[in-house]
Amino acid sequence: MADEDPASRDGAATGDGAVSCRDLSRRFGEGGAAVDALRGVTLDFPKGHLTAIVGPSGSGKSTLMHLLAGLDKPTAGQAWIDGVEVTGLDDKGLTELRRGKLGFIFQFFNLVPVLDAAENVELPVRIAGNDVDPVWRDRLLEAIGLTDRATHRPSELSGGQQQRVAIARALISRPAVIFADEPTGNLDSKSGGEVLELLRRSVVEFGQTVIMVTHDPKVAAYADRVIVLADGEVAADREVSGEDDVIALMRDL
């Protein structure tokens, strides 16, 4: 049985947290070829926390993130973001939800090459047809340490700087939650550490909620809480206090 954090027991799947899910399952294929990537997962992610989802390849961690974010539909179960049931939305509703409540950070930066750093940060707001808050944009550029490179295009920035722009872009619309999928996967250790410190600061300084998928215990150690998946189920769920704690948690499986 998984070790559970009190937050995941007491408020599980009530819709009160930033993100919640109840009995979430995802099956790929049919009949004898069917694969259960996720098996009845129930979790609650409180606001203002950084949570890492870890597990070996094929454990279901990316599938869980995709279902929580509305990027895929579950075979069974429900998920909520900021009180909105994601699993009950049509395509239009999902698009509006992603624009208004979600930020995404992937291991590939996905910056627009013809736009400079500031314009890339502003992009989600402009796509949504809203006005950019210049004070908030400038505060984010300052937070990521790129005020003096705001007019530089991605090709003029290092990989670490590009990922920092991607983080500011995810924060610009003040989303209810940021989903980060292997955010340091394409970075060296120094740049990766800077990006993780920035994610940590976004939680502490801006009250952001971050759900991060990773296979790396060093990365997961930046989180307040680690959820370990194995064979599509929650194998462990508790607060951690460093890399050794994460490694022990995974070793105990």
C-alpha positions as CSV (number, residue, x, y, z in Angstrom):
1,M,0.0,0.0,0.0
2,A,1.3,3.5,-0.9
3,D,2.6,5.9,1.8
4,E,0.2,8.8,1.6
5,D,0.5,12.4,2.4
6,P,-2.4,13.8,4.5
7,A,-3.3,16.2,1.8
8,S,-3.9,13.4,-0.6
9,R,-6.1,11.5,1.9
10,D,-8.2,14.3,3.4
11,G,-9.0,16.3,0.3
12,A,-8.7,13.6,-2.3
13,A,-10.7,14.2,-5.5
14,T,-13.0,16.8,-3.9
15,G,-12.2,19.4,-6.5
16,D,-11.0,21.7,-3.7
17,G,-7.3,21.5,-4.6
18,A,-5.5,23.0,-7.7
19,V,-5.8,19.6,-9.4
20,S,-7.7,16.5,-8.3
21,C,-8.5,13.1,-9.8
22,R,-10.6,10.2,-8.8
23,D,-10.3,6.6,-10.0
24,L,-8.5,7.8,-13.1
25,S,-7.7,5.0,-15.6
26,R,-6.4,4.8,-19.1
27,R,-6.4,1.7,-21.3
28,F,-4.7,1.6,-24.7
29,G,-5.8,-1.0,-27.2
30,E,-8.5,-3.7,-26.9
31,G,-8.9,-7.4,-26.1
32,G,-5.7,-9.4,-25.5
33,A,-3.6,-6.5,-26.8
34,A,-4.9,-4.0,-24.2
35,V,-2.5,-2.2,-22.0
36,D,-3.6,-0.5,-18.8
37,A,-1.3,2.5,-18.5
38,L,-3.1,3.9,-15.5
39,R,-5.2,2.0,-13.0
40,G,-7.7,3.8,-10.8
41,V,-5.5,6.6,-9.5
42,T,-7.0,9.0,-6.9
43,L,-4.9,12.1,-5.9
44,D,-5.2,15.7,-4.8
45,F,-2.7,18.4,-5.6
46,P,-3.0,21.3,-3.2
47,K,-2.4,24.9,-4.3
48,G,1.0,26.5,-3.9
49,H,3.0,23.2,-3.9
50,L,5.6,21.7,-6.2
51,T,4.8,18.0,-6.7
52,A,7.0,15.6,-8.6
53,I,5.6,12.5,-10.3
54,V,8.3,9.9,-10.7
55,G,8.6,6.3,-11.8
56,P,10.4,4.0,-14.3
57,S,9.6,4.1,-18.0
58,G,6.1,2.7,-18.6
59,S,5.0,3.4,-15.1
60,G,2.2,5.8,-16.2
61,K,3.6,9.1,-15.1
62,S,3.3,10.9,-18.5
63,T,-0.1,9.4,-19.0
64,L,-1.3,10.7,-15.7
65,M,0.0,14.2,-16.5
66,H,-1.7,14.1,-19.9
67,L,-5.0,13.1,-18.3
68,L,-4.8,15.7,-15.6
69,A,-4.1,18.4,-18.1
70,G,-6.8,17.4,-20.5
71,L,-4.4,16.5,-23.2
72,D,-5.9,13.0,-23.3
73,K,-9.2,11.5,-22.2
74,P,-9.4,8.7,-19.5
75,T,-11.0,5.4,-20.1
76,A,-12.6,5.9,-16.7
77,G,-12.6,8.3,-13.8
78,Q,-12.7,12.1,-13.4
79,A,-10.2,15.0,-13.1
80,W,-10.6,18.6,-11.9
81,I,-8.5,21.7,-12.4
82,D,-9.3,24.7,-10.1
83,G,-12.7,23.2,-9.5
84,V,-13.6,22.6,-13.2
85,E,-14.1,19.0,-14.2
86,V,-11.7,18.5,-17.1
87,T,-13.1,15.1,-18.1
88,G,-16.5,16.6,-18.7
89,L,-15.4,19.3,-21.2
90,D,-15.7,19.3,-25.0
91,D,-12.9,20.4,-27.3
92,K,-13.9,24.1,-27.0
93,G,-14.1,23.9,-23.2
94,L,-10.7,22.3,-23.0
95,T,-9.1,24.9,-25.2
96,E,-10.5,27.7,-23.0
97,L,-9.3,25.9,-19.9
98,R,-5.8,25.5,-21.2
99,R,-5.6,29.2,-22.2
100,G,-7.0,30.4,-18.9
101,K,-5.8,28.0,-16.2
102,L,-2.8,26.0,-17.5
103,G,0.8,26.6,-18.2
104,F,3.1,24.0,-19.8
105,I,6.8,23.5,-19.8
106,F,8.3,20.7,-21.8
107,Q,11.9,19.4,-22.3
108,F,11.8,21.0,-25.8
109,F,11.5,24.7,-25.4
110,N,9.0,25.3,-28.3
111,L,9.9,29.0,-28.5
112,V,8.9,30.8,-31.7
113,P,12.2,31.6,-33.5
114,V,11.1,34.9,-35.1
115,L,10.0,36.4,-31.8
116,D,12.3,37.8,-29.2
117,A,12.3,36.7,-25.5
118,A,9.7,39.2,-24.3
119,E,7.4,38.4,-27.3
120,N,7.7,34.7,-26.6
121,V,6.7,35.3,-22.9
122,E,3.7,37.4,-24.0
123,L,2.5,34.9,-26.6
124,P,-0.1,32.9,-24.5
125,V,-1.8,36.2,-23.5
126,R,-1.9,37.5,-27.0
127,I,-3.2,34.2,-28.5
128,A,-6.0,34.4,-26.0
129,G,-6.8,37.9,-27.2
130,N,-6.0,39.6,-23.9
131,D,-3.9,42.6,-23.1
132,V,-0.4,42.0,-21.7
133,D,0.3,43.3,-18.3
134,P,3.7,45.0,-18.8
135,V,4.5,45.2,-15.1
136,W,3.9,41.5,-14.7
137,R,5.9,40.7,-17.9
138,D,8.8,42.8,-16.7
139,R,8.7,41.2,-13.3
140,L,8.9,37.7,-14.9
141,L,11.8,38.7,-17.1
142,E,13.6,40.0,-14.0
143,A,12.8,36.8,-12.1
144,I,14.3,34.7,-14.9
145,G,17.4,37.0,-15.1
146,L,16.8,38.0,-18.7
147,T,15.8,41.6,-18.5
148,D,18.9,42.6,-20.5
149,R,18.2,39.9,-23.1
150,A,14.5,40.6,-23.6
151,T,15.0,41.6,-27.2
152,H,17.1,38.6,-28.1
153,R,15.7,35.8,-30.3
154,P,15.9,32.2,-29.2
155,S,18.9,31.5,-31.5
156,E,20.8,34.2,-29.5
157,L,20.1,32.5,-26.1
158,S,21.6,29.4,-24.5
159,G,19.5,26.3,-23.8
160,G,19.1,27.2,-20.2
161,Q,18.0,30.8,-21.1
162,Q,15.5,29.4,-23.5
163,Q,14.0,27.2,-20.9
164,R,13.8,30.1,-18.5
165,V,11.8,32.0,-21.2
166,A,9.5,29.0,-21.5
167,I,8.9,29.1,-17.7
168,A,8.1,32.8,-17.8
169,R,5.8,32.1,-20.8
170,A,4.0,29.5,-18.6
171,L,3.6,32.0,-15.8
172,I,2.5,35.0,-17.8
173,S,-1.3,34.2,-17.7
174,R,-1.1,33.5,-13.9
175,P,-2.4,29.9,-14.4
176,A,-4.0,27.8,-11.8
177,V,-1.3,25.1,-12.4
178,I,1.8,24.6,-14.4
179,F,2.5,21.1,-15.8
180,A,6.2,20.5,-16.4
181,D,7.3,17.3,-18.4
182,E,11.0,16.5,-17.9
183,P,11.8,20.3,-17.9
184,T,15.6,19.8,-17.5
185,G,15.8,16.9,-20.0
186,N,17.8,18.8,-22.6
187,L,19.9,20.9,-20.2
188,D,23.3,20.4,-18.6
189,S,23.4,20.1,-14.8
190,K,24.2,23.8,-14.2
191,S,21.4,25.1,-16.5
192,G,19.1,22.4,-15.2
193,G,19.7,23.5,-11.6
194,E,19.0,27.1,-12.5
195,V,15.7,26.1,-14.1
196,L,14.6,24.0,-11.1
197,E,15.5,26.9,-8.7
198,L,13.3,29.1,-10.8
199,L,10.4,26.6,-10.6
200,R,10.9,26.5,-6.8
201,R,10.9,30.3,-6.7
202,S,7.6,30.4,-8.7
203,V,6.0,28.4,-5.9
204,V,7.5,30.3,-3.0
205,E,7.3,33.9,-4.4
206,F,4.3,33.7,-6.7
207,G,2.2,30.9,-5.0
208,Q,2.3,28.9,-8.1
209,T,1.2,25.2,-8.3
210,V,3.6,23.0,-10.2
211,I,3.2,19.4,-11.2
212,M,6.4,18.0,-12.6
213,V,7.1,14.6,-14.3
214,T,10.6,13.3,-14.1
215,H,12.6,10.1,-13.9
216,D,15.5,11.8,-12.1
217,P,15.7,11.7,-8.3
218,K,17.9,14.9,-8.3
219,V,15.1,16.8,-10.1
220,A,12.4,15.3,-7.9
221,A,14.3,16.4,-4.8
222,Y,13.3,20.0,-5.5
223,A,9.7,19.1,-4.9
224,D,7.6,19.4,-1.7
225,R,6.1,16.0,-2.4
226,V,6.9,13.0,-4.5
227,I,4.4,10.6,-6.0
228,V,5.9,7.3,-7.2
229,L,4.0,5.4,-9.9
230,A,4.6,1.8,-10.7
231,D,2.6,-0.2,-13.2
232,G,0.0,2.5,-13.5
233,E,-0.7,2.7,-9.8
234,V,0.4,5.0,-6.9
235,A,3.2,3.1,-5.1
236,A,4.2,5.9,-2.8
237,D,3.1,9.4,-2.0
238,R,4.8,11.6,0.6
239,E,6.8,14.7,1.4
240,V,10.6,14.5,0.8
241,S,13.6,16.3,2.2
242,G,16.3,15.7,-0.4
243,E,17.7,13.4,-3.1
244,D,18.5,10.6,-0.7
245,D,14.9,10.6,0.5
246,V,13.7,10.3,-3.1
247,I,16.1,7.5,-3.9
248,A,15.1,5.6,-0.8
249,L,11.4,6.0,-1.7
250,M,12.0,4.6,-5.2
251,R,14.3,1.8,-3.9
252,D,11.6,0.6,-1.5
253,L,9.3,-0.3,-4.3
